[in-house]
Amino acid sequence: FCVFIVAARTHVNYELKDDVAVVRLNDPTSKVNTLSKQMEAEITQVMNEVWGNAQVKSAVVISTKPGCFVAGADINMIKACKSAEEVTSLSQEGQKMFEKIEKSPIPVVAAINGSCLGGGLELAIACQYRLATKSKKTVLGTPEVLLGLLPGAGGTQRLPKMVGLPTAFDMMLTGRNIRADKAKKMGLLHQIIDPLGPGLKSPEERTMEYLEEVAVGVAKDLAAKKVTVDKKKGLIQKLQDVVMGFPFVRKQIYNTVTKKVMKQTKGLYPAPLKIIECVQSGVEKGSSTGYQVESENFGKLGMTAESRALIGLYQGQVACKKNNFGTPERELKTLAILGAGLMGAGIAQVTVDKGVATILKDTTLEGLARGQQQVYKGLNDKVKKRGITSFERDATLSFLTGQLDYSGFQKADMVIEAVFEDLAIKHQVLKEVEAVTPAHCIFASNTSALPIRDIAAVSKRPEKVIGMHYFSPVDKMQLLEIITTDKTSKDTTASAVALGLRQGKIIIVVGDGPGFYTTRCLAPMLAEAVRLLQEGVGPKMLDSLTTSIGFPVGMATLADEVGIDVAAHVAEDLGKAFGQRFGGGNVELLKTMVQKGFKGRKSGKGCFLYGAKSKDKQVNPGAEEILKTFKLTAPPAVSGNEDVQYRLICRFVNEAVLCLQEGILPDPIQGDIGAVFGLGFPPCFGGPFRFVDTFGADRLLQKMKRYEEFYGNHFTPCQLLQDHARDPSKRFHK
Amino acid sequence: VKHTHTYTQTNIYIHTQSGIQWAHFSPVFQNRFKSPLRIKKTLSKTGVKNIVLVDGVRTPFLQSGTTYADLMPHDLARTALQGLLNRTGIPKDAVDYIIYGTVIQEVKTSNVAREAALGAGFSDRIPAHTVTMACISSNQAMTTAVGMIAAGQCDAVVAGGVEFMSDVPIRHSRKMRKTMLSLNKAKTLGARLALLGSIRPAHLAPELPAVAEFSTEETMGHSADRLAAAFGVSRREQDEYALRSHSLAKRAQDEGLLSDVVGFKVPGKDIVSKDNGIRPSSMEQMAKLKPAFVKPHGTVTAANSSYLTDGASAVLIMSEEKALALGYKPKAYLRDFVYVSQDPKDQLLLGPSYATPKVLERSGLKLADIDVFEFHEAFAGQILSNLKAMDSDWFAKTYMGRTSKVGSPPLDKFNLWGGSLSLGHPFGATGCRLVTTVAHRLKKEGGQYGLVAACAAGGQGHAMVIEAYPQ
């Protein structure tokens, strides 16, 4: 007798529906499907069985998870690799598997509902036919570039053939998500189906069944040659194909795309250039070369510091989208916001569309009208981009109440104040609010620098007081910094985090103190920037030096955006709180600019002139005059371009590490996330803590010591940094 | 004398609650009811007026663009009103009020009730207004009439509905309209010329009345296809149902059962006396059609959907006392009714499923008590989806907050004389057809209770319980 030992399959199975093999993907250990080793092995196994079965005339690949087809490759699988060769071999395995599917003797239909990203999309485009649900959850894309990688399982080779060179570059270089209807227009999908509503089963369940039914029908028709996989090409598409037939046109495209990438990345990110190289090799030298270049480049990228940094940020971001403080005792139903300025209205905008009744209170009709218009515009822009319907906009707006008084505050579960940054005013509104709100109501301050304990000093319910520091513009900036005092209750924190998560924010929870974490790190760097301006580095040069190390916005422009008055305010307050360490630049310089009305973009003048529509930003001559009066001599030994850049970075990083040392920051992950998503710290470094790990604490220490000689204690490394420098085994990230 | 008689009957009905077989009291009753073993009470309620349907008529329902093509909506409505006058012989000033339902309004006759009444020979002293509620517009006209009578403000009301799809208001684009309106205000020649000069070719593109749901931008056919898919209704089931509708309508027409139809001498054309959209086909023929809305995998086709129709209907509604005082023998009591509404995206056409259990509950009836069902057939897929929804405990619990399903109406009592799929569906006029048909079928089939249910755009629905008038 014989014993069959069949390893039980857990991720992939298949079932015959007449002569169609329905291959179902489901990773039982996760909410999403990823192309893990296990998943890949089982797909290969199952497909081999399907191909070996003479009864089977066609196949359908589908996921059993309603919101996810395949969300991408398993990142940890790549992270675990020790060498480029290892990463390359991962790529090659994927390439082989998908090539077999592409060359399948029977038609294979990919039936997509939910995210179809990265490796998931590569699987789908290896199939002969693709159909997807038009659900909001269905998105297609190649986000590898955002992790410093490239589509390494044939994506760089198949996409250009499928959607044309320009679109393929756009997809792979931006990594953006594409909705199903758009994907159909682009030629990425053959067919889309509308999601179903209630029936005899839940809409999600029945929609999945329906997708499968339609896919099985298509598979049968494909096998019977009743339909073909060829998509009808429009005139534009045909023209484009003809034009792309000319080698010199393609060359022009490669050049243009490369230039654009260099301009945007400053050469700090290797992945986009490698993607261009892969596509070019495949198109110009044939697919075998293309596949080889793709897997080799994938291997190289997998080992780069940039990729590790971006993957770290991605995983940190996932970690910062969880509530570690438990479920709030009460569900937040009504939120009141004080102040309908940019911040207040921005907070309202990201709240109303989550179905939370939102009161927006201001003190003047003009201010209120401006704020309500901002919320309307934010939603209406989504209507214009077809993200929501005008009815959804109107229904959303019905959750917003604009008013000048405190009526209805007796129903408020939380109040967020976004009034002027002045402790006396904050005290006044806190008292007014506590007089009209119920005992359970939380009072959150959207201050960017005032210590929460100072604000809470006049509160009757200090356990209900918390800081919620949003970043401007609220609807675009993902970060929310939550600040707790030693009196803030756990439930208050849990509620604030819960609201932030509903608003779609990435959240860091930090301890109280002047400037908390983000503003506190920014202040010394800003001081250094002012110092540099005084030393004769012009605003334009300062911008260029900072953007060229990866800051998305130049330091001078950033000051204008934040507001010179705000910067002056913060510099002065934090200067007082932290003393000389925050010195360097002269606060009077900023104050003088404010006196002259140079408050930044909002006043039309700051470091630069605004208003004129010319692309080239003009330096404000008035500001230059002021700079001259504050002029200092630059010490030549530490004023080269590179030194200037390191001086800025050092001051930021040292303060960040000090925040960790002092317990303001609970961990380096939140420190990195806060710095990158709130302040634009170069993503290629992965945040200040990963920067220390990668750059080396000892090297950083040496640089700081050198600057210290010239500038004194602005550059004195904190204890924790010294500890890390002394012991190389100490790292912030494992 | 008649008065007293009725009240006596009512008393007998009430006694039946204690189990007395009232049918045995009178040989007349026995005659009327083919199954005399039924024990049924009247639905009369103390403190609520008995309101009756005296009679109902309609013009033939024609596919739009055919014989009625050159008319206007009020012409059709007027014809229905004249038909009602002729059929009932009611004195022209005995009516207190006239209400019409319509969906796509002709802008020149936006109060089509008044325009139709003025030419129909009614006294010009009778006020008239027009209501709109998509496909249940004439239901709304009838229940408005019921409300006025119940409130004691009227005794006799004419309710009706009209729809004319052969001509619909096609407008200039918004930009063009804006320019034209500004032109009215421009004072100088220069200003006028400047405005005229601002007109661009794109401004000339006309704006058609939307066939899509305004809130969701989805056409009803598309929603019906998704609904059918959600309930797992197959193409074959839909085609079979549509074929049934056409076959039953054909038989009813041939047997002369559609007695609510009044002939119409169309100016310059022949007399129209029959609905012209009834076309029983074969399953093979129907299977050849391609899906009309969801392509290529949809199941709703031209053959299993209702089609664009011109037509009008009218009914005469009175308090029972008034009807008897005028010497009428009413056809039916109009009893409880409900309106419901739900999600216009995914449950657009499920009105009947929501309305049916609600109205039955209100009347204290079970589905099994109903002898005659008349449901509006927007799409075969919509009807079959509703039948499945009503037969699902899960749906009743999950979406309707009910403890159990109401049950699916048995098809041998359901739309036996055809339905909107076959007879046609002039949006505003269908409701009166349904009610009149229930009254006629109750009489013909010897039933006591009838149920009308319909879905409507906007995710709304309606149901009404109708009770046969004792003969």
Chai-1 contact restraints between the chains, C-beta under 6 A:
chainA,res_idxA,chainB,res_idxB,connection_type,confidence,min_distance_angstrom,max_distance_angstrom,comment,restraint_id
A,D194,B,R226,contact,1.0,0.0,6.0,A-B,restraint_1
A,L196,B,R226,contact,1.0,0.0,6.0,A-B,restraint_2
A,L196,B,A229,contact,1.0,0.0,6.0,A-B,restraint_3
A,L196,B,A230,contact,1.0,0.0,6.0,A-B,restraint_4
A,G197,B,A230,contact,1.0,0.0,6.0,A-B,restraint_5
A,G197,B,D346,contact,1.0,0.0,6.0,A-B,restraint_6
A,P198,B,D346,contact,1.0,0.0,6.0,A-B,restraint_7
A,P198,B,Y399,contact,1.0,0.0,6.0,A-B,restraint_8
A,G199,B,A230,contact,1.0,0.0,6.0,A-B,restraint_9
A,G199,B,F231,contact,1.0,0.0,6.0,A-B,restraint_10
A,L200,B,F231,contact,1.0,0.0,6.0,A-B,restraint_11
A,L200,B,S392,contact,1.0,0.0,6.0,A-B,restraint_12
A,R206,B,A230,contact,1.0,0.0,6.0,A-B,restraint_13
A,Y210,B,A229,contact,1.0,0.0,6.0,A-B,restraint_14
A,V214,B,H297,contact,1.0,0.0,6.0,A-B,restraint_15
A,F391,B,S215,contact,1.0,0.0,6.0,A-B,restraint_16
